[in-house]
Amino acid sequence: MSSIALNGVAKRKRTWTWLYFLLPSVAIMLVFFIYPILLTVFYSFTNLALTGEAAKNLNFVGLDNYSRMFEDPTVRTSIWNTLVFLIGSAVIGQQVLGFLIALLMKNKNKWFRRIIGTIVLAGWVTPEIVCALCLYSFFADEGTLNAIITSFGFTEVTWLYTVPMITIILANIWHGTAFSMLVFQAALDDVPSEIEEAAIVDGASKWQVLTRVTIPYIKDSITTNAMLVTLQTLGVFGLIYAMTGGGPGTSTTTLPIFMYNQAFVNYQLGYGTAISLLLLFIGIILSLFYIRSMKE
């Protein structure tokens, strides 16, 4: 057998070896990722329900769920609430606060970094439902915040009813800022001190060093972190549901809350899956935007 034939056989063996190793990963992806998505897409075109006649007889209804969704004013309210919650707590809140804390900890001694890091991480490692109960107790009518302001002679404020969106935004900022802090802390530690020192020698102020040297140097980390916290915040459910339940009215009803209410409270699974695909579509659009920003 010639050397060329032997090389061909060896290449085919290596190819099959790679396929054998990849087969478990591909199988897991098909079963736990691709199949559920395809099933969700199929159910979104049906009248699937948990109770009633539709629970017995599954029928294909075409685009009825989608036309109903875009005609429903609550869907528009939910999209708006989702964007407000997303921008306020993730894009601005967690990003800015996480960066400021990381900047504060830069070049500090290890004990200072450990103490501040532990305090901030406490909110992140706390389970979401525990975090929601803690913040609910803080903002409740007889909660900690009202106890503080009444001690200074001010009147109580019904925070969860007068400014419910602000309360859940602050709760999510407190819960998720530690992740941004860790990302920015690692990025800032990788910024060469020689570059910043050279800028200072050239006459740059601290603000100019920050805005023209440090931030541009870690822009990839900023974009990556923004994408991760955006996608994480887009699916926040337990925090909002435990604190406000989407109310008062629909003032804090985001798409995950509205999807849950339609699927498991009103038992309209077909309509709920259509809303879930809208949420998935928004996540894909935002991901493509961040990926394009990183390439640019």
N, C-alpha and C positions, 0 to 999 in steps of 0.2 A: 504493500500500500504506500502510495507516495506521501511526501510530507504535507502537500497541499490538502489531500484528503484527510490526513490525520488532524491537521489544524481545523478543518471544517467540522469534524466529529467533536473535537474538543470544544469548539465554540458553541455547538448545539447543546452539549452537555452542560456548559456553563449557563446557557440561556434557560434550560429547563430547571437547573438548580436555583436560579434567581426566581423563576416562576413558583417553584415549590415554597420558597421562603415568603414570597409575597401573597400566596394564596390565603393564609389565615387573615391577614390584614384586609385583603379585598373582600373576603367573606364577611368579616365583621362590619365593614363599611356598607356592604350591600344590605345586610340584615338590619342594622341599627341606624343607618343614616339614609341611604337611597330609598329603601322600601317604605319607611314611614313617610318620607316626603311625597313619594308617588301616591301612597294611599291617602294622604291629606289632600293632594290635588284632586284625586278622584272623588273623595267625599264632599269637596267644596262644590261639586256640580250635582249633588244629590239633595234629597230632603231628609237626610239622616237625622233621627231624633231619639231621645231616650225613652219617651213615653208617647202614647197615642197611636194612631193608625200608621204614622210614618215609621214608628219603631218596628212594626211588623212587616210593612211593605216598603222596601227601599226603592225609590224611583229616581230616575235621572231627570233633573229639572233645568239642565243647561246653564245659562247665565243668570238665572233668576236670583240666586243669592248675591251675585255681584251687582246686578242692577238695583236690588233692594239695598245693598250696602251703600252705594253711592247716592241713593235717594234719602238715606236715613240721616237726619240732622245730628243725631248723637254720634255718628261716625266722624263727622267733620269736627265736632267738639272734642272727641277723643284724640283725633290727629293733632289738633291744636294743643291740647293739654300735654300730649306726648312730646311735642317739639319744645314747649315751654319747660317741661320737666327735664328734658334731655339737655337743652342749652344751659339752663340755670344750674343744674346739679353736676353735670359731667363736663361739658365743653368749657364752661367758665369756672364753676365752683371747685371741682376736684382738681382740675388742671392748675388753676392759679394758686389755690391754697397749697396743693402738693408741691408746686415749684417754689413757693415762698418758704415753706418749711425746709425743703431740701437745701435752698440757698442759705437759709439761716444756719443750717448744720454744717455747711461747707467749711473745711479747715478748722473746725472746732475740736476740742479734745474728746477722747473716746467716751468719757463718762457723760459729758453733755449730750453726745450723739445717742448714747444708749438710753438715757433717761427720756429725752424727747421722742426718740424712735419707739420706745416701749409704750409711751402714752398714746401716740398716734396709732400704733398698731393695735391697741386694745379695741378700738372701734371696728377695725377691719376683721379681726379674728372672731368677733362676736357674731353668733348666728343672726341671720336677717330678722327672724321673728323676735328674738330677744332684743335686738336693736330697736325694732318697731315699738315694743312694749316700753322700753326705756324712754324713748323719745315721746311716746304718747303720754307717759307719766310726767314728762317734763313740760309738755305743752297743754296738758289737760286744765280744766277750769280750776281745779284745786291742786294743780301740779306745782312743780318746783319753780318754774318761771314766774307764775303769779304770786307765789309766796315771796319771791325776791322783790318784785316790783311793789307789792302791797306794803312791804316792810319800809319802803321809802316814801310811803304816803300816796302812791298812785292807785288807781282803781284796777280791778281785775279785767283781763281781756280774754275773750273766748277765741283763742288762737286757732283752734281746729275748725271754727265756723266762720270767722271773719277773714282769716288769711290761710286757708288750708293748703294752697299750693306752695306757699312759702315754707310751711312747716315740713312738708314732705321733701322739698328741695334741700332744706337744711339737714334733715335726717339722713338723706342719701349722701350728702357731702360728708357728714360726720362718719358715715359707715364706710365710704369708699376712698377717702382721701389718701389713706396710707399706701394704697397701690401706686398712685401717682408719685407720692413722695419717694418710694423705693426706686422707681424707674428714673426719676430725675436725680436722685442722689447718686446712683450709679453713673449716670451720664455726666454729671458735674464733676465727679471724681476723675473722669477720663479726660477732662479738658486740660491740656498741657499748661502748667503754670507759666512756662516761658512765654507763651503767646500773650497772656494777660499782663505779665510784667513788662513785656516789650511795648504793649499799648500804653501802659501807665508812663513808661519812660518817654514815649512820644507825646505825652501831654494829655492823654485821654482821661476823662473823669471816670468815677466808678460807674455812673449810669451809662456812659458811652461804652465802657468795657463790657457791661452786661448786655446792652442792646445790640452792639455792633461786633462783638467778639464771641461772648459766651453763648448767647441764644442762637446765633447762626450756626455755631459749631455743633450744637445738640439738636438741630431742627429735625433730624430724622427720628430721634428719640421722642421729641414732642409730638410729631405726627403719628408715630406708632402708638404712643400712649393714648392720644386722643381717639384713635380708632378703637382701641381695646375698651376704654371706659365708655365710649359711646355705645358700642354693641352690648356691653354688660348692662348699662343703664336702660337701654331700649327694652329689655325684657324684665325689668324690675316689676314684681307683682306682690310678693308677701309684705314688703315694707309698706306699700300704699294701702293694701287691703286691710292690714291690721290696724293702721293708724286712722284711716278715714273711710275705708270701704268704697272709695270712689266718690264720696260725697263731700260736703252737702250737695244734694242733687247730683249733678254731673261735673262739679267744679274740679274734681281731681280724678275723673274717670279717664285713664289712659287706655291705649289700645289693648294691652294685656288684661286690664280689669274688665273692659267691655267685652272682650272675647270670652273671658271666663263666665261672665254673667249670661251671655247668650248661649253658651254651650252647656253649662252645668247648673245654671239657675233657671233659665227658660227652657232648657233641655233641647235646644235647637243646634245639634252638633254640626249639621251641614253649613248653617250660617256662621257658626263659630269658626269652622275650619277656613271658610272664605276670609274671615277677618284675620286669622293667623297668617294666611298667605300675603295679605296686605302688609302685615308687620314684617314678614320675611322680605318682601319686596323693598320696603323702606331700608331695612338693614343692608341689603345688597347694594342699593344705590349709594348709601353712605360709605360702605366699604370701598366701592369703586372710586368714590370721590377722594378718600384718603389715600388709596393706592396711587392714584394719578398725582396727588400732591407730593407723595414721596418720590415719584419718578422725576417730577419737575424740579 
